[in-house]
Structure formats: structure tokens, C-alpha cells
């Protein structure tokens, strides 16, 4: 129960920022996917199981506030957060670079899979041009957002509250 409340609060704040702030900070028509940043961070901080549940909830929220069919976002976010959460043990011991690389890769894979899922449902086409103009810039924008959000959110969501700084494995 002590882990559920911070995660639920983080998802609620992410939803509000995703709907209320992200469209206004878009650059070239690309805005950060704040919900994806939060669910991947939650997976990295609390592990694959918590990431899976948060990813499903965050993806469902993403689907509910969007205009696309309900379901693809929940599936894609769930898988992305689960896979990121499976790296929990090695992520925090390596500093900032590993979580940001994981977030970039998770963003690229999640946005590509989401576009393909929508194409299968007849809601658009996912092509190479969309990959270069939407997916990659969106992933870079997610990483830029995570540089600001990740340190605070990760410390807030971690199980071990006594952590004072990142350290390297020897």
C-alpha cells in the first residue's frame, strides 16, 4: 500500500501535465509524452511488476484522453514499463546515463509499437517518415524532459528512502 499511493499520485500529476502542459511546450509539432516518462521511471524505480501495473494504468489514461481507440496505449505502456523495470537492479547503480538511454529506447519502441498498433486498427499509417519526424524527436524530447523529472521522481518512487546519491558498482 505504501508503494501504491506515490505511484498513483505520480500518474495523476503526469496525466494533468500531459493534458495541460505538454501541448503548449510542443516543438515542431512534437510534445513530450509525460505519461510514458513517468511509467518508465516507475518501472526503473520499483521493478517490473510495479512498472507493468503503472504502465497499464498510464497507458489506459493515455488512451482515454486521446482520440485513438482504447487499448493500444495500455498494452504498449505496460510492456515498455515492464521491460524497463526488468533493468531495475543495474540502473540506479550506474548513475544517470543508463536510465536516460533506457528511456530513449523505451520511447522509440513504445511510440513505434503504438503507431503500428494504430495502423493495424486502421487509424493511420506508420512509415519511415513518421519514424524520423515524430518518433525520434519525441524520444529525444522525452529524454530532455526526463533530465528534469527523473532525479526527483526516481527518489520519490524508490523503495529505499535512505539513498542520498548515486554510486557506481565496483
N, C-alpha and C positions, 0 to 999 in steps of 0.2 A: 504494500500500500504506500510505503514511503517513496517508492520509485515511480509510482503511477501519477501522483499529483504534479511533480515537476515536469514530467513528460507531457501530461495533458495541458498544463499551463503553457509550456513551450509551443505546443501545437496550436493552441488558441491564439497566442501572440503572433505566431508565424502566419496563421490564416489572416488575421487582421492586417498585418504588414503586407502580405501577398496581395490582398484585395485593395487596401487603402493607400499603400505607398509605392509598390513595385511599378504600377503603370505610369506613375509620374516621374520615375527615375530611369525610364527606358532610354537606351542609347541606340539610335538607328533602328528602332522598332523591336529591339531585344531587351527584355527586362529580366531581372534575376528571378529564379524560381526559389523563393524563400522557404516554401514548404519542403522542397527537396533538400535544401541545405540543412534544415533542422532535422529531418528524419535520418539523413546520412550521419549527421553529427550524433544524434541519439544512438544510432546503431554502433558507431565507433566508441561512444562513451559507455554504453550499457550492455553491449553484446548482441549476438544475432537474434535471440528470441525477442528482446525488447525492441530491437530495430524492426523486426518483422511486424510486430503489432503496431508500432508507431508508423511504419511505412504504409500499412494498410489503412490506418485511420487518416493519416495525412493525405494519401492518395485519394481516398474517398472524399475528403474535404475538397481537394483539388478538383475532382470530378464534379462535385455538387455546385461549386461556384463558377464553373466553366460552362461552355456551350456544347461541349462534346458529349458523347454517350457516357453513362456512368459505368465504371468498371475498369477500363484500361489503366487509368492513373493509379487506382488502388493496387492492381496487380504489379505494375511496373515499380512503383514506390516501395511496395512490400519486398520485392526481390532485390532492389538496389540497397535498401537499408539492411536486409538480411546479409547480403554479401559483404557490405561494408562492416557490419557487426562481427562477421567471422574473422576480421582482422584486428579485433579489439586488443588482444594481448600484445601485439607488436607496435601498435600505432602510437600510444602515448609515450612509450619509452624512447621513441626516435625523434621527438620534437615536432616541429610544425610541418616539415616538408612532406612526410608520409601522409598525414591527414588531408593536406591540400591536393596531393596527387590522387589519392583515393577519391576525393570529392570531384575532381575534374573527370576522372574516368567514370565514376558513377553517374555524373551529369550527362556525359556523352552517351553512355549506354542507355540510361533511362530515357533521355529525350529521343534517341533514335528508336528505341523499342516502342515508345509511346506513338511516334509518328507512323511506324509500321503497323501497330495495332489499329490506329485510326484509318490507315489505308485499307486494311482488311475489312473494316466496318463500313467502308465507302464514304468516309468523312474527309478525304483529301488524299494527296499522293506524297510519299516520302521519296525524294530524289536526291541526287548528289548536290544539286544547287541548294536545296533546303538544308542539307547537312552543313555545307560551307557557310551559308548566310544566317542560319538560325541556331543550329545545334552547337557548333564550335564556339561562336561568340557567346551564346547563352552559358555554356560551360565555363568559359573564361570569366564571365560576369558573376557566375555562382562562386567561383574561387575568389574573386575580388570581394564579394560580399562576405565570404567565409573568413577572410583575413580579419575582418572587423568582428564578426559574430562568433566564430569558432572558439577563441580562447575563453570568452565569458560563458558561453553556453556549455562548453565541454566541462568546465569546472563546476557549473551549476548542476549538470546531469550526472557527473561521476559518482560512483558508489563510495569511493574513498574520499571523504571530505578533507582529510588532513594534507592532501597534496599541496605543496607550496610552489613547486616549479617543475618543469620538465627535466628529465635527466636521461642520459644515454646509457644503454646497456654496455657492459664491458665484455 
